[in-house]
Amino acid sequence: MWWRVFSLLAWFPLQEAFLTNHMETITVEEGHTLTLKCVTSLSKAASLQWLTPSGFTIFLNEHAAFKHSKYQLLHHSASQLSIRVPNVTLQDEGVYKCLRYSNSVSTKEVKVMVLATPFKPTLEASVVKKQNEEEHVVLKCSSVRSKPPPQITWLLGNGMEIFGETHHEFETDGKKCNTTSTLTVHTYSKNSTVNCIIRHKGLPGRKLVEPFQFEDFVYHVLLSFTLVSVMEDSSTLEMDKEEEEQTTQDPDLTTEANPQYMELTRKKSGILLLTLVSFLIFILFIIVQLFIMKLRKAHVTWKKENEISENTLESYRSRSNNEETSSQEKNGQTSRPKRCINYITKLYSDAKTKGKENAQRSELKGKQTHIPESIV
C-alpha cells in the first residue's frame, strides 16, 4: 500500500518534468561511436541517470546498471554524466533520456537516428522490344540495404541530370531498404555515356557514381545477335532438310525453287560442312597427340625396366661368383688340416709298430745269450 502511494507521489513531478523537457536529435552512421552528454547548470549537487529507449537504466551517476554492457562511462561529475556506445547498430536507434534529480526532476531527451550507408550500386542494361514498337535499351541501377532510402538520379552525357522510375522495397525489419531506378533510352550512339548517381544522408558532401558506356553495350549486343543468328541458321537448315525429305517422300507435290534461295541454302550448307570437317580434324589431331604421348611414356618405362633388369642380373652374377670363390676357399681350408691329421696318425702308427719289432728282437737276443750251464 505504501509503495503504491510513493509511486504515485513520485509520478506527478516526473510527469510535470516530461511535459517541460526538450528534444535533441543526433544522427550517427552504422558502425560508428555514439556519444551522449547530460549537463546540468544547477548550483547544488544533483544525481544524473541515463535511460535506454526501452526504459532500462544505463548509468546512475558513476554506477553501471549492467555488468556486461556495451555502454561505457566517459565522464561523471556533479554537473555532467557522459556515456558512449561503440559500434552502433540499427537496434540502438531510439529516444534516450537523461534524468536530473535535485529538489525537482527534469529530463533531457535525445533522439538517436542510425543511418545505413548504401554500398556501390550495380547497373544492368537490357534490350526490350514490345509489339508494334522499336527496340529500346532499359538501364537499371540498384542499391541495397540503406537507411533511409537513397536518392538515385541519371546524369546524361550532355550534362543533364534526370530522375528515372524509382522503386523502394523494405526488408522484413522495416528499416533497411533496397532501391531501384529504371531509365528507358530510345536513341543513342556508340560514344554516348550515362552515369547512375546515388546521394544519401550518410554520404555528406559525397556521392556514389556508376558509369555506363553504350560502346561496350553495342559490342555485347552484336555478339549476342551473331550467336542468335547462328542458332537460327542451324534451325532453318534442319527445317529445310526436313522439307526436302518430305518432298522426296511425296512425289505428287511439286514446288518451284527460287534460285536465290537455293544458292543461299547451298552457301549455308557449305559453311556448316566446312565447320564440321574442321572440328573433326581438330579432334583427330588431339587424339593423335594423346596417342603419341602415351607411346612416349610407355617407351620411357620400358627403357627403365630394361636398365633395372640388366643391373639386377649383373649384381646376381657377381654375387654368385663371390659365393663360389668363398666356398672353394672354405673347402680348401678344411681339407688341409684333415690331411695333416691323417699324416700324423700314420707316422705315429708306423713308429709304434717299429718299436714293437725292436723289443721282440732284443728279447730273442737275450734268450740266446743266457744259455744254462747244464746244457753246455
Secondary structure, DSSP 4 states (H G I P E B T S, - for coil): -HHHHHHHHHHHHHHHHHHT-EEEEEEEETTS-EEEEEE---SS--EEEEE-TTS-EEEETTEES-SS-S-EEEEE-SSEEEEEESS--GGG-EEEEEEEESSSEEEEEEEEEEEB-----EEEEEEE--TTS--EEEEEEEEEEEBS--EEEEEETTS-EE--EEEEEE-TTSSSEEEEEEEEES---TT-EEEEEEE-TTSTT--EEEEEEHHHHHHHHHHHHHHHHHHHHHHHHHHHHHHHHHHHH-TT------HHHHHHHHHHHHHHHHHHHHHHHHHHHHHHHHHHHHHHHHHHHHHHHHHHHHHHHHHHHHHHHHHHHHHHHHHHHHHHHHHHHHHHHHHHHHHHHHHHHHHHHHHHHHHHH---TTT-
